[in-house]
Structures are given as structure tokens and as C-alpha cells.
């Protein structure tokens, strides 16, 4: 049976409140003295509704521990059935009846990845997002402080009104964040990060821009980011990211992650975070989650299994997925905003995606990541837009693209072609000798046999190598 090395558990909410991320209370950074002194769930729910940003808050009150998670669960909090609460699965692993074993880890390579890693623990649960949870011994009581269906009720507004609210909401949040600590904005060459940089510039705030230059001729991320920055009237630093940075970052994120982290984008952000921290920044601002809120994906695709329960009528859902014409699509969404209802499950996966992509980088570099698109005020705006403003015809994210034209006076330049991080994945088998020195022979044989058999996809190679690296760091 394999065990897991136990990390530092100095953060004990019973002794001292724990504030993860950057919670804002009435648009100022939250402090321990702002927390409710009582053990009343009513008081804690009223408190949670005043919070904004991305965060997890833990505080002891008598024999109970109160936990507040943000609207998407950016910072996961776990509870063991005996009442222990932790910010990492690894903190609770020594208490679990079912320790990690080679078979469960190999299965994770195929079925679970980072998201499924909790399946290795039978008696540990992740506390719900957008909720206040009271933990006392083996008893847990969770109450959501967000009524998602009420929050997402479509509001009547014109495109102009939506654009004004969009910029005002983002600017209000960015101003509060940058008043707290120096930050940088990470430009990906896409629409969302360029908009964030434009809002910062227009509000007169200071946040230098960085972008990744892969020095790969066919990839245009740095060129697209530079073109947008030039149109916005801001400077952008091109930070070279090499294959060596990729390999080092891949190891770095898995050194501190709760489970195997195989997202190549995380590796790129790891390199940029190191450079930003060296420049004195404490916060990195991205445009993450804009796709989920403002339809960066084609929402005409068939509903995944199980999502039908978020619609009011399966018949309507079936008609919706068959619609290919703009007018027909809008007609079916009228009355019951099916589009908004389909976005609701995405809030849960958004938090897991953040945990998967950015949380390991925070732990590795000490740089705090934030995005205005995760703020509850922005989520409220995105979900409540009328269907007519969300229709992704003829392009995705029509509202954000219009906002970009207002800022630049022209269309935003958009990057194209796959990230070199995926091309560099072919270098990962070179890490196998390192794994031989630190892993149990049974897993090394399984890993080596799988590599030798020929990888079917880049994703499989990334996931398998991430699992091996994670085990090398954490499994005894």
C-alpha cells in the first residue's frame, strides 16, 4: 500500500482564520476581523452574499468550522468524515481509510486525471461551491448563498446597455484588485485578455502586460497579443518560453498539485508567472471564464448526457439542438432561456478548470491569479443577458467582440494554430529515467509498457506523464 507525504498543516482554521485567494468585502480586501463572530448560519449566509472575487474562507467558531466557497469553487475545500477540513486532498490523505494504491493510480491515468483524483479517497468529500458549510465532527450542513435560477433570469436590455454594464462591472472589480497589490495582465493573443488589458488602460490603472513568445514561426500568440496591445496604446513584454521551460514547468505544477496536472496551458502560465513574480508583481490577471459566460463555444452542439435535467422540457431541448437557423434558434430559446439554463452547469466545471490550470501555479510561484469573469457581479451579468445577445452567429462571443471594437476602433486580432506546448509533449518520455529513480517498480513497468506501445493521442501522453511526475513527488 502506498502512502502520501503529508504537507504542512500549519493553517488551522480553529486557531486562525484562513483566507485563500483574494476575497473582497464591499470591494475592499477581506480581513479576519470582518468575519462573523457568531456561529449562526444566517449570519454567515448574509456575510457570504457581500463577498466578491475568487476565494475560500475558513474560520472556527466554537466546536464548528465554517467554510465559504466562491461562486465557482476556485479554491477547493475538502472535509474528512471525522470533521477534519483541509485545503488540499494531500492534507487529508493520512486520515483516509483507503490509501492510494497502484491500481487506483493507474486507473486515474485513463479515467480520472486531475478531476477524478478524489476517487482515491472514500471518506473525503469536496465541499460545494457557492455555499456556506458548517462542519462539526461528522456532521456537515451546506447552504448555497446563490439562487442560480433567479440569478440567471433573463433581463431586458439593449446591446448598448449590456456593453456599458460589462465595462463598468469589470472596471469596478479590477480597480479593487489592483488597489490591493501590484499586478500584471497576461495576454494570450485572444479576445478576452485583450479586453481586460483595454479596460485596465481606459480606467487609468497600472498593470504591465506580458505575453508568451514561443519563437515558433507558425504560432502567432505573441504577434496577435502585440498587435492588440499596440491598438490599445499599451506596451507588452514578450517573454520567451522554450521547450526547456515547458519541461521544467510540467514538473513544477505537479510538484504542488493535489493530483496529476496535464494541462499544457498551465505550463505556459507557469513560465509567465515566474517572470511576473520576478518583476515584483503579486497578482496575474487573465481573461479566463469569458468563454463560458459569453459563449466562446458553439452552444448548438448536442447536450451532453445528464444536462437535460437543467432544461424545463426535454422536447424543447431536442428542438433546440436541431436548430441551425438563427431565427429558429432564437425562437426556441424565447420564454424559457434554454441557453442560460445550459450555462449553469458550466459554473461548476469552471471552478474545477481553475483549480486544474491555475491553482498549482499559485502554489509553485506565489503569484495570485484572478479574472474579472469569475467575479459574481460578472457572472450575474453573463447569465442574465437575453438570448438575443448571446446568439453565437456569425461569430462566438458577439458581445465581447463588439466591446473590443469599441475599445480599439477595429476588430481584435485573434491568434490561430495550436499551442507549441502540445508539440513539445513529445519530449515527455525523456522524463522517464527520472521516474525510474523514485517510483515503485510495478508502476514504472506499467508506465514504460504504455509508452513503448505507442501513444494514441497527445492528451494521453500528457496525462500519463503527469501521473508519473505527481507520484514521483508525492507517493512514498
C-alpha positions in Angstrom: 0.0 0.0 0.0 1.3 3.4 -0.9 1.1 6.4 1.4 1.2 10.1 0.6 3.6 12.6 2.0 1.8 15.0 4.3 2.2 18.7 3.5 2.4 21.5 6.0 -0.8 21.7 8.1 0.1 24.9 9.9 -3.1 26.6 8.6 -5.6 25.6 11.2 -9.0 27.4 11.0 -9.8 26.5 14.6 -6.8 28.6 15.7 -6.6 31.2 13.0 -9.0 32.0 10.1 -7.7 31.1 6.6 -8.4 33.4 3.7 -7.5 31.8 0.3 -7.3 33.8 -2.9 -8.4 37.4 -2.7 -11.9 37.8 -1.3 -13.4 41.3 -1.4 -15.9 42.5 1.1 -17.8 45.6 -0.3 -14.9 45.9 -2.8 -12.1 46.0 -0.3 -9.8 43.1 0.7 -11.4 40.9 3.4 -9.6 40.8 6.8 -10.1 38.2 9.6 -11.8 40.9 11.7 -14.5 41.2 9.1 -15.7 37.6 9.6 -18.9 37.0 11.6 -18.3 36.4 15.2 -21.3 34.2 15.7 -22.0 30.5 14.8 -25.3 31.3 13.1 -25.7 30.0 9.6 -28.0 33.0 8.9 -25.2 35.5 9.7 -22.7 33.6 7.6 -25.0 33.4 4.6 -25.6 37.2 4.8 -21.8 37.7 5.0 -21.2 35.4 2.0 -23.6 37.4 -0.2 -21.4 40.5 0.3 -18.2 38.8 -1.0 -16.8 39.1 -4.5 -13.8 37.6 -6.3 -12.3 34.2 -6.1 -11.7 32.8 -2.6 -12.2 30.2 0.1 -12.7 31.3 3.7 -12.4 29.0 6.7 -12.9 30.0 10.3 -13.5 28.2 13.6 -16.5 29.1 15.8 -16.7 27.1 19.0 -16.6 23.4 18.0 -17.6 24.1 14.4 -15.7 25.2 11.3 -17.4 27.5 8.8 -16.3 27.3 5.2 -17.3 29.8 2.5 -16.6 28.9 -1.1 -16.7 31.3 -4.1 -19.4 31.2 -6.8 -17.5 28.6 -8.9 -15.3 26.9 -6.2 -11.9 28.2 -7.5 -10.3 27.2 -4.3 -11.4 23.7 -3.3 -12.0 22.8 0.4 -12.2 19.1 1.5 -13.7 17.5 4.6 -13.0 14.2 6.1 -15.9 12.3 7.7 -14.3 12.7 11.1 -14.6 16.5 10.9 -11.1 17.5 9.6 -11.1 20.2 7.0 -8.3 20.8 4.5 -7.4 23.0 1.5 -5.7 20.1 -0.2 -6.5 16.4 -0.7 -3.0 15.6 0.4 -3.7 17.2 3.8 -6.4 14.6 4.5 -4.8 11.6 2.8 -3.2 10.3 6.1 -6.7 10.2 7.6 -8.3 8.3 4.8 -9.2 4.6 5.3 -8.4 3.9 1.7 -4.8 4.9 1.0 -3.6 5.3 -2.6 -2.7 2.1 -4.3 -1.0 1.3 -7.7 -4.2 0.1 -9.3 -6.3 3.2 -8.5 -3.5 5.4 -9.7 -3.2 3.6 -13.0 -6.9 3.9 -13.4 -6.7 7.6 -12.9 -4.4 7.9 -15.8 -7.1 6.6 -18.1 -10.4 7.7 -16.4 -9.8 10.4 -13.8 -7.0 12.7 -14.4 -6.9 15.6 -12.0 -10.6 16.0 -11.7 -11.1 12.3 -10.8 -8.3 12.2 -8.3 -10.7 12.4 -5.3 -12.0 8.9 -6.2 -8.9 7.6 -4.5 -10.4 8.6 -1.1 -13.6 7.0 0.0 -14.2 9.1 3.1 -13.2 12.6 1.8 -15.6 15.0 0.1 -15.2 18.3 -1.7 -17.4 20.9 -0.1 -19.9 22.5 -2.6 -19.2 25.8 -4.4 -21.2 29.0 -3.9 -22.0 27.8 -0.4 -21.5 28.2 3.4 -20.8 24.9 5.1 -20.8 24.3 8.8 -18.6 21.3 9.8 -18.8 19.9 13.3 -17.4 16.4 13.9 -19.0 14.1 11.4 -22.0 16.5 10.7 -21.9 18.8 7.8 -24.6 21.4 6.8 -24.3 23.3 3.5 -26.4 26.1 2.2 -26.0 27.9 -1.1 -25.9 31.6 -1.0 -26.7 31.9 -4.7 -30.1 31.2 -6.3 -28.8 30.2 -9.7 -32.2 30.2 -11.5 -33.1 33.6 -10.0 -29.7 34.9 -10.8 -29.9 33.8 -14.4 -33.4 35.1 -15.1 -33.2 37.0 -18.4 -33.3 40.7 -18.1 -34.5 43.1 -20.8 -31.5 45.2 -22.0 -30.2 46.5 -25.3 -26.7 45.8 -26.7 -25.6 49.3 -25.7 -26.8 48.8 -22.1 -25.1 45.4 -21.9 -21.8 46.9 -23.1 -21.9 49.7 -20.6 -22.7 47.2 -17.7 -19.9 44.9 -19.0 -17.2 47.5 -18.8 -18.5 49.1 -15.6 -18.6 45.7 -13.8 -15.1 44.7 -15.0 -13.6 48.0 -14.2 -15.1 48.1 -10.7 -13.6 44.7 -9.9 -10.2 45.4 -11.5 -9.9 48.7 -9.6 -10.4 46.9 -6.3 -7.9 44.2 -7.1 -5.1 46.5 -8.3 -5.6 48.8 -5.3 -4.6 45.8 -3.2 -1.3 44.8 -4.8 0.7 45.3 -8.0 -0.4 43.1 -10.9 0.3 42.2 -14.5 -2.2 41.2 -17.2 -1.3 38.1 -19.2 -2.2 38.5 -22.9 -2.9 35.2 -24.7 -3.4 36.8 -28.1 -7.2 36.3 -27.8 -10.2 38.5 -27.3 -10.8 38.1 -23.6 -7.3 39.1 -22.2 -7.1 42.0 -24.7 -10.4 43.3 -23.4 -9.1 43.0 -19.8 -6.0 45.0 -20.8 -8.1 47.6 -22.5 -10.4 48.1 -19.5 -7.3 48.5 -17.3 -5.8 51.1 -19.6 -9.1 53.0 -20.0 -9.6 53.2 -16.2 -6.1 54.6 -15.8 -4.9 51.6 -13.8 -1.4 50.3 -13.8 -0.8 46.6 -14.8 2.0 45.8 -17.3 1.2 43.3 -20.0 3.1 40.1 -20.6 2.7 37.5 -23.4 4.4 34.2 -24.3 6.8 34.2 -27.3 7.3 30.6 -28.3 9.7 31.5 -31.1 7.8 29.0 -33.2 7.2 30.7 -36.6 3.8 29.2 -37.3 2.3 30.2 -34.0 1.0 33.7 -33.6 0.2 34.2 -29.9 2.8 36.9 -29.3 2.2 38.6 -32.6 -1.5 38.8 -32.0 -1.1 40.0 -28.4 1.4 42.7 -29.6 -1.0 43.9 -32.3 -3.8 44.2 -29.9 -1.6 46.0 -27.3 -0.4 48.4 -30.0 -4.0 49.2 -30.9 -4.8 49.7 -27.2 -1.8 52.0 -26.8 -0.1 49.8 -24.2 3.3 48.1 -24.1 3.6 44.3 -23.9 6.7 42.4 -22.9 7.4 39.3 -25.0 8.6 36.6 -22.7 10.4 33.7 -24.5 9.0 30.3 -23.5 11.1 27.4 -24.7 10.8 23.6 -24.6 13.1 23.6 -21.6 10.6 25.9 -19.8 7.8 23.5 -20.7 9.6 20.5 -19.2 10.5 22.4 -16.1 7.0 23.9 -15.7 5.4 20.5 -16.2 7.4 19.2 -13.3 6.8 22.3 -11.2 3.0 22.3 -11.4 2.9 18.6 -10.5 5.2 19.1 -7.5 2.4 21.1 -5.7 -0.8 19.9 -7.3 -3.4 17.8 -5.5 -3.3 15.3 -8.3 -1.8 14.8 -11.8 -1.9 18.1 -13.8 -1.6 17.6 -17.5 -2.9 20.9 -19.0 -0.2 22.3 -21.3 -1.6 25.8 -20.9 -0.7 25.6 -17.2 2.9 25.0 -18.2 2.9 28.2 -20.2 1.3 30.2 -17.4 3.9 28.8 -15.0 6.7 30.3 -17.1 4.9 33.7 -17.3 4.1 33.6 -13.6 7.8 33.1 -12.7 8.8 36.1 -14.9 5.9 38.3 -13.5 6.9 37.4 -9.9 10.5 38.4 -10.7 9.2 41.8 -11.8 7.6 42.3 -8.4 4.0 41.5 -9.4 1.8 39.8 -6.8 -1.3 39.3 -9.0 -1.7 38.0 -12.5 -4.9 38.9 -14.3 -6.3 36.7 -17.1 -9.5 36.6 -19.2 -10.4 33.1 -18.1 -14.1 32.0 -18.0 -15.3 34.5 -20.6 -16.0 31.7 -23.0 -18.4 30.1 -20.5 -20.3 33.3 -19.7 -20.4 34.9 -23.2 -20.5 31.8 -25.5 -17.0 31.2 -26.8 -18.2 27.7 -27.7 -20.8 26.6 -30.1 -23.9 26.1 -27.9 -25.8 24.3 -30.8 -23.8 21.2 -30.1 -25.8 18.3 -28.7 -26.4 18.3 -24.9 -24.0 16.1 -23.0 -25.7 13.2 -21.1 -27.4 14.4 -18.0 -27.6 18.0 -18.9 -31.2 17.7 -19.9 -32.2 18.0 -16.3 -31.2 21.7 -16.4 -33.9 22.3 -19.0 -37.6 22.6 -18.3 -38.8 20.5 -21.2 -36.8 17.7 -22.9 -38.8 18.3 -26.1 -37.7 21.9 -26.2 -34.1 20.8 -25.6 -34.3 18.4 -28.5 -35.7 21.0 -30.8 -33.0 23.4 -29.7 -30.2 21.1 -30.5 -31.6 20.5 -34.0 -31.9 24.2 -34.8 -29.3 25.6 -37.2 -31.0 28.8 -38.3 -30.5 31.9 -36.2 -34.2 32.9 -36.1 -35.3 29.3 -35.3 -32.7 29.1 -32.6 -33.8 32.3 -31.0 -37.5 31.3 -31.2 -36.9 28.1 -29.3 -34.9 29.9 -26.6 -37.6 32.5 -26.1 -39.7 32.3 -22.9 -37.5 29.7 -21.3 -33.9 30.9 -21.7 -32.6 27.4 -22.5 -29.2 28.9 -23.3 -28.8 30.3 -19.8 -30.0 27.0 -18.3 -27.4 25.2 -20.3 -24.7 27.6 -18.9 -25.5 26.9 -15.3 -23.7 23.5 -15.1 -20.6 25.3 -16.5 -20.1 27.2 -13.3 -19.2 24.0 -11.5 -16.7 23.0 -14.2 -15.3 26.5 -14.4 -14.1 26.2 -10.8 -12.5 22.8 -11.4 -10.9 24.2 -14.5 -9.4 27.0 -12.5 -8.1 24.5 -9.9 -6.7 22.4 -12.7 -5.0 25.3 -14.6 -4.0 28.0 -12.1 -4.0 26.8 -8.5 -0.9 24.6 -8.9 0.9 27.7 -10.4 -0.1 29.8 -7.5 1.3 27.3 -5.1 4.5 26.9 -7.1 5.3 30.6 -7.8 3.4 32.5 -5.1 1.7 34.7 -7.7 -2.1 35.1 -7.2 -4.2 34.6 -10.3 -7.6 36.4 -10.8 -10.0 37.0 -13.6 -12.9 39.6 -13.7 -15.0 36.9 -15.4 -15.2 34.9 -12.2 -16.5 37.7 -10.1 -20.1 37.2 -9.0 -21.2 40.5 -10.5 -19.8 39.5 -13.9 -21.4 36.0 -13.6 -24.7 37.6 -12.8 -24.4 39.8 -15.9 -23.3 37.0 -18.2 -26.1 34.6 -17.1 -28.9 37.2 -17.2 -28.3 38.5 -20.7 -31.3 38.0 -23.0 -30.8 35.2 -25.5 -30.7 37.6 -28.4 -27.3 39.0 -27.1 -25.8 35.5 -26.7 -26.6 34.0 -30.0 -23.2 32.9 -31.4 -23.9 33.8 -35.0 -22.0 34.6 -37.1 -19.1 34.5 -34.6 -18.7 33.4 -31.0 -18.8 35.9 -28.1 -20.6 38.6 -30.1 -20.9 40.9 -27.1 -17.2 40.7 -26.2 -16.2 41.2 -29.8 -18.4 44.3 -30.0 -16.8 45.6 -26.8 -13.4 45.0 -28.4 -14.4 47.1 -31.5 -15.5 49.9 -29.2 -12.1 49.9 -27.4 -9.9 49.5 -30.5 -12.0 51.0 -33.3 -11.5 47.8 -35.2 -11.7 44.1 -34.8 -9.4 42.4 -32.3 -6.6 40.4 -33.8 -7.0 36.7 -32.8 -4.4 34.1 -32.6 -4.6 30.9 -34.6 -3.0 27.4 -34.7 -2.4 25.0 -31.8 0.0 25.9 -28.9 3.5 24.7 -29.2 3.0 23.3 -25.7 1.2 20.4 -27.4 4.1 19.9 -29.9 6.6 19.8 -27.0 4.6 17.0 -25.4 6.6 14.6 -27.5 9.6 15.4 -25.2 7.9 14.0 -22.2 9.1 10.4 -22.5 12.6 11.7 -21.9 11.4 12.2 -18.3 11.0 8.5 -17.7 14.6 7.9 -16.4 13.9 10.4 -13.6 10.7 8.5 -12.7 12.7 5.2 -12.6 14.7 6.5 -9.6 11.7 7.5 -7.5 8.7 5.2 -8.4 7.8 1.7 -7.4 8.8 -0.9 -10.0 5.2 -2.0 -10.6 4.2 1.4 -11.8 7.4 2.0 -13.8 6.8 -1.2 -15.7 3.2 -0.2 -16.4 4.2 3.3 -17.4 7.1 2.1 -19.6 4.9 -0.6 -21.3 2.3 2.0 -22.1 4.9 4.5 -23.6 6.5 1.7 -25.6 3.2 0.6 -27.1 2.8 3.9 -28.9 0.7 6.8 -27.6 -2.6 7.2 -29.3 -3.0 11.0 -28.5 -1.1 13.9 -27.1 -3.6 14.1 -24.3 -2.9 10.6 -23.2 0.8 11.2 -23.2 0.4 14.4 -21.1 -1.9 12.7 -18.6 0.3 9.6 -18.2 3.5 11.6 -17.7 1.7 14.0 -15.3 0.6 11.0 -13.2 4.2 9.7 -13.1 5.6 13.0 -12.1 3.0 13.5 -9.4 3.7 10.1 -8.0 7.5 10.9 -8.0 6.8 13.9 -5.9 4.1 12.7 -3.5 3.9 9.0 -3.2 6.2 7.2 -0.8 
